[in-house]
Amino acid sequence: MAPSRPLRVLCLAGFRQSERGFREKTGALRKALRGRAELVCLGGPHPVLDAAGPGPDPGPCSPEEQPRGWWFSEPKADVFSALDEPAACRGLEEALTTVARALSELGPFDGLLGFSQGAALVAHVCALGQAGDPRFPLPRFIILVSGFCPRGLKEPSPQSPLSLPSLHVFGDSDRVIPSQESVQLASRFPEAITLTHSGGHFIPAAAPQRQAYLKFLDQFIDR
């Protein structure tokens, strides 16, 4: 009998993450899911030029090392706040175009995974897909890590129930995205499964989480 094909998952990075950095941050998860899932990492379209903060200019970096974001919450400043009502959602259309292009050119994918701002974007993409946007066919499943309901987006947004299997992962001591934000996002998914851990703002992949990921993903693997 031929071995099962690994699931293909498009993974959206968080704000201020480079593609290379995101691949490194998901290394433990990739190892935990080896043979079950192939993770394809994608960073946002917008460089975040002040990501390093004050200090000497480190000089130019490669595109893979450039910190990026999906959209900004101010009309002119390259900043993003997940917890405040935004003055703008600048750059969101470019973010949607980037995801649509990846789905078309790098797919097909079985599922989507998002971390932090990437998780909020995955939820928005699924809301658009459920509303009939042909760029975003609904995936078989999604995994949202340190997710939150994106504020200030035009309808459709993840306010209506989203009918697809979802795993929501968040830390009890996350100070960037408080756990109640992730709980609120999970409430938009009638089939939501939650996975909590005692840590903060990261993608956990220790033994307890590994078992939960595998149990969730196994239902989508073709036998």
VEXKOLGU-931232 format. One record per residue: x, y, z of N, C-alpha, C, CB in turn. Coordinates in steps of 0.02 Angstrom, whole numbers, plus 50000, padded with zeros to 5 digits. Atoms other than C-alpha are relative to their C-alpha. Glycine has a CB too. Example, Ala and Ser with C-alpha at 12.3 -4.5 7.8 and 13.67 -1.06 7.14 Angstrom:
% residues 2
500454994150000506154977550390500455006050000499505000150062/499584994149997506844994750357499615005550037500205002349929/
This chain:
% residues 223
500424994150000500005000050000500445006250000499525000050061/499604993950006500695017149950499935004250063499795004049937/500054995649941501115029050094499545005949986500695002450021/500444994250007499915043350127500395006149980499615001250065/499684993750020500315059950046499985004950058499655003149937/500024995049947500835073050174499525005749981500715002850014/500434994250011499595087250194500445006049984499565001350062/499634993850016500175103750118499655005850033500065001049922/500284994549960499935118950228500365006549985500044998450076/499724993350011500215137150181499995003750066499615004049944/499924997149934500875146250335500155007549994500554996450040/499924992850005500685165150354500355002650063499325003549991/499594997549945501995173850462499635005650037500675002649974/500264994549961501645186650596500305006749979500124998950074/499744993350013501975205350593500725000550024499565005550033/499294999249985503825210050592500404993649995500095003050069/499625006150011504345192450544500254999749928499584993850017/499755001450067505455188450396499814992949982500775001249995/500155006950020505145172850293500504995250030499994999449924/499495004449971506785165550351499904999250075500715002749986/500125000449928506425169850532499404995750016499915006950028/500605003949988504705162250519500134992549989499425002449955/499815007050011505415146250446500384997250059500424999349936/499625002249941506615145350592499544999150060500555005050017/500465000449944505215148650717499534994049995499605006450006/500445005850009504185134550642500404993549992499555001149939/499595005950009505655122450636499804994250044500725001850013/500205005449954505115112750790499334997049979499965002750071/500645002650024503355111450722500084995849938499515005849986/499885003850061503985105650553500284993150016500495003849953/499725006449979505005092150639499464995650031500585001250050/500535003849967503505086950744499514997049951499645004450050/500505002250049502415085250589500314996449941499605006049976/499665003250056503705076850479499634993749978500734998250019/500365005750027502855064350365499255000949998500164993950038/500734998749998501125071350405499825006449963499775000550073/500174993650031501215089150340500635003449974499645004650050/499484995850029502295100050228499805007350011500114998549923/500144993149985502375118050288500355004649950500215001850072/499744995250048502605131750157499915006950030499644999449930/500034993749963503035148350241499955005949952500615000850045/500114994150041502485165150172500005006150045499344999649960/499984993749963502905182550236499565005249967500715002750006/500424994750026501905198450212500335003849944499825004850055/499724996450057502135209850061500355006650018499465001549952/499774993349984502615225550157500614999850046499455004050033/499424999649955504375228550227499825004350061500615002949963/500074996049939504355234650407500705002850015499724995750061/499324997350002505835246250399500285001750069500025006249957/499754998149933505925251050583499974994250048499605005850027/500095005849957505785233250647500564999250051499954993849958/499435000949955507515233750726499995005050057500655000649963/500034995049948507055248950830500585004849996499994996750068/499464995250002508275262850875500684996750003499935004950058/499335002750000510115260150849500325000949932500004992550018/499674999250064511375259650708499664996149945500734997950005/500305003350058510755255150535500384993649985500005004749939/499645006250012511165236650510500184999049927499594994250023/499855000750071511255239450322499474995949965500684996849990/500515003650039510285231050182500014992650018500125000949925/500065007249988509645213350205499654996849941499624998650067/500315003550056509055200150084499255000050009500274992849996/500745000249994507185198950044499764994950051499704998449932/500215005249953507075182950147500125002150073500364993549987/499844997849933507825191850298499655006550020500745000850007/500334993649987506795207850284499374998850042499835003549933/500635000449962505495209250424499435003149960500075003650069/500574997850041503785211250345499354999750039499954995649937/500665000249970501965213850385499474999249947499875006450041/500565000950047500275210450306499635006549988499524994750025/500304993350008499505227550338500175004250061499224999549990/499844995249947499725243050445499365003250026500495005449975/500614997149970498485251150564500015007650004499914997250069/499964992850003499045269050534500075002149926500595002850042/499984998050071498865279050370500715001149974499615006449992/499334998450024500705283950362500564996150035500135007450008/499485003449963501705275150498499964992449988499955001550076/499975007250012502285257150470499954996350067500654998149964/500115003149935501535250950633499354996149997499975005350057/500615003949996500195238650683499834998650073500064993349960/500245001649934499155236750840499404995449993499815006450040/500545004850005498065221350856499425001650046500264993050015/500504999349947497115227451009499615006549997500344999550066/500344993550006496585245050956499635000549934500515005750007/500354998850062495325250650828500465004049953499335003950012/499504996850043496415255350678499745006349967500234995149947/500184994250040496435272150592499954998249927500515005550011/500015002350069496685262550430500204992650000500485004249954/499745006750012497025245150362500425000449936499424994549993/499604998450058498375251150245500404994049976500485005850015/499635005550029499075238050128499644993450000500634999250036/500365006449995497735224950157499884996949931499345001050035/500135002850066497325223149972500624996649972499755005549952/499385003250022499145219549933500114993350036500605004750011/499955006349961499115206450072499564994649970499825001250073/500475004950030497595197949996500264997649933499315003049992/499725002050065498415198149824500584995250009500235006249961/499435004349987499985190249897499774992950018500435002850056/500265006649980498985176049977499674996649940499505000750058/500335002950058497935173449821500514997349950499545005149966/499485002250047499505172349714500344993650025500525005649989/499685005949972500295159749832499554993949993500185001150073/500465005650007498735148949831499984997549928499295002150022/500045001850071498705149249641500654996949975499825006049958/499365002050030500565147249605500374994650039500445006049995/499645004949959501185136649751499564994250021500275003450062/500475005149979499615126249782499994994049955499315002950004/500554999449952498595116249797500234998750072499444995249982/499885001049929498565116849987499384996850032500165006750034/500555003049962497535106450106499755004750055500224993450031/500194995749944497565119150246500405006450003500084996250065/499664993749987498105136250307500185000350073499565006149979/499784998649931499085140750463500205007350003500594995250022/499804993049991499305158350528500235001250071499445004749982/499754998049934500295165850671499885007450011500744998250008/500114993149980499725181950756499645003949945500685003350017/500344996450053499335194650618499844995349941500435005949976/500145005050052499475180150495499384995950015500604995549991/500605003749981498135170850593499375004249987500044997950074/500574995650013496975185950583499865000349925500135007050028/500104999850072497275186550396499704993549974500665001449965/500315006450020496885167950377499255000150014500344994250037/500714999749984495235170850465499625004549951499905002750072/500324995550048494835185550350499954996949931500385006649996/500005003550065495315175550195499444994849998500694996749986/500535005049998494145161650250499315003249998500074995750063/500634996550004492745174150277499855002249929500005006150048/500084998150070493015180650101499824993949957500635003449973/500155006150038493035162950032499304997550012500494994750018/500685002349985491435158350122499485004549968499904999750076/500464995250032490635174050049500014999549924500175007150021/500015001250071491075168049875500575003049960499385002449972/499434997250036492725176549833500384994349965500475004050048/499705005750036493435165149696500764999550011499865000649927/499285000449987495235169449745500164995450059500285006950013/499865003349937495035160349910499534994050011499945004950058/500395006049986494295142849899500124997850072500184994349951/499935001849930493975136650075500464993950006499324998550031/499565005849988495355125150139499634994650038500635002150039/500305005549962494995108450220500035001450075500354993549984/499924998449929495605115350388500445006150006500294993950038/499544994549984496495129850470500274999050071499655006949993/499694999949934497675131650618500195007250014500634995250005/499894992949983497705148750703500375000350066499325004050003/499574999649941499105152250828500045007350023500704997049986/500014993149973498965167650941499595004549954500725002750007/500434996250046497545173550830499565005050036499574995249962/500464994949974496325187950853499545002049944500395006250029/500474997450050494815195250765500285006649973499285001050031/499724993850027495505208350646499505005750005500204999049927/500434994249991494805225550683500035004549939500205003950064/500014994950051494265238550557499954997649928500605004050007/500045002550068494075227150406499295000849973500214992749997/500654999750032492675229150281499694993050000500065002749928/500335006550004491375215450275500174996749934499245000750007/500125004449943491445201050262500614999550044499794993049976/499465001149953492485198650417499814994150044500145006550043/500165005949961492585184350541499515001550057500644997150029/500524998849950491015190150632499454994749995499705007049992/500495005350010489845177250556500334993250011499685000449929/499705006749991490095158650593500354997749936499474995050021/499605002650056491435151050482500004992450004500735002850001/500145007249997491025133150437500584995949971499364998549961/499465004550019492675124050427500384998050063500475003249948/499645002449941493725113750549500595004650016500254992949989/499474995349980494925124550648500304997950067499735007150005/499645001149938496245122250782500295006750022500564994649992/499794993549975496585137550890500494998950057499385004250024/499455001149953498235137950985500195006650032500614996649965/499814993749968498645151151115500294998750069499405004850004/499665000649936499675154051272499655003950055500715002449993/500324996749943498995158351442500375006350021499954995250059/499614994249979500405170851470500225004349940500614997850040/499844996050059500415178751296499835007350015499604997649937/500114992949986500645197451324499915004149937500585002750041/500094996450063500595202151140499284999449977500484997249945/500705001450015498925194051100499704996450060499924995849933/500295003349942498005190651263499544994349980499625005050044/500375006150018497155173751268499275001349985500064995050056/500714998650013495415181451272499875002149928499745005350048/500064998250070495735188351098499954993749956500595004449977/500025006250037496075170851033499364996150013500604995750017/500645003349984494545164051124499435003249960499865000550076/500524996650039493475177351040500014997949927500095007650005/499955002350069494135172250869499744992949994500735000549976/500235007050003493825153850906499244999650002500304996050058/500735000249995492015157950947499665001149933499755005350049/500294999050067491745162450762499984993449961500415005249961/499955006450035492065144250715499614994750040500744997949991/500405004949962490695131950769500374993550012499374998649963/499635006349992491905117250745500685001150032500084996649933/499344998349974493345125450839500234995050053499995007050030/499645003749947494575115150941500535004650027500314993349972/499514995549970495665124751063500564995950032499675004650052/499405003149971497425120251119500375005550037500454996649945/499674994949960498135130551262500674997350026499555002250058/499375001749969499885130851333500175005550050500574999249947/499854995349945500695139751480500465005649979500314996250057/499514995150023501895150151374499705006349972500444996949950/500204993550026501815166451281499874999949925500525005050015/500164998650070501845172651101500474996149954500055007649986/499595004150044502575158251001499584993949978500654997750035/500335006050025502105142350907500274994050039500114999149923/499755005549958502235128051033500044993549961499564999250062/499935006450035502835111050975500304994750046500435000749938/499785005249953503255101251133499554993949994500015002750073/500365006350007502615083551156499245000650008500264995150050/500744999649994500855088051220499685003449939499815003850063/500284996550059500565100351077500074995649937500345006849989/499905004450059501305088150950499444995049994500684996450005/500545004950003500015075150996499355003249979499924996650068/500624996650018498615087850980499995001849926499915006450043/499954998550071499225093550809499874993849958500695003049982/500065006250038499365075650747499284997450002500484994650026/500695002449995497645070950812499545004249956499765000350073/500424995750041496885086050725500124998649926500155007450015/499845000850071497795083250560499834993149973500735001349989/500115006950023497535064350553499324999149967500084995150057/500675000850028495695066650511499985002249927499505003950041/500004997550069496195074850346500484996249954500185007349999/499535003850040497515062450288499634994449965500574997350044/500325005350039496925051150148500354993450014500015001849924/499715006649984497165033050199499974995549938499624996850059/
